[in-house]
Amino acid sequence: FRAELDAANNIVLVMITEDDGSEHDYQFDFDPRSGRYEFSERDLLERDFGEEWVEEMEKAVKALIQKALASKRA
């Protein structure tokens, strides 16, 4: 997966490329004050890729959100 930050719009984009070459995009809108976001597709991704994989992806999403929050405070 790849994760990118669109800090100006408070969005984290996650692009997943499967082994067969198919691609899936997910968008996480986050609150610019608290960093909270919703991840309604977690169960689906856990089924397809496993819990450990989803946890790694969530860590990347949270890191990007924290980066955005830190830059807004500066």
Residue pairs with C-beta under 8 A, 6 or more apart in sequence:
1 14
1 15
1 16
1 17
1 57
1 60
2 14
2 15
3 12
3 13
3 14
3 15
3 57
3 60
3 61
3 64
4 12
4 13
4 15
4 64
5 11
5 12
5 13
5 64
5 65
5 67
5 68
6 12
6 13
7 67
7 68
7 71
7 72
10 29
10 30
10 31
10 32
10 68
11 27
11 28
11 29
11 30
12 27
12 28
12 30
12 37
12 61
12 64
12 65
13 25
13 26
13 27
13 28
14 25
14 26
14 27
14 28
14 57
14 60
14 61
15 23
15 24
15 25
16 23
16 24
16 25
16 26
16 45
16 49
17 23
18 24
26 41
28 37
28 38
28 39
28 61
28 65
29 37
29 38
30 36
30 37
30 65
30 68
31 37
32 68
32 69
32 72
35 62
35 65
35 66
35 69
37 61
37 65
39 58
39 61
42 54
45 53
45 54
45 57
46 54
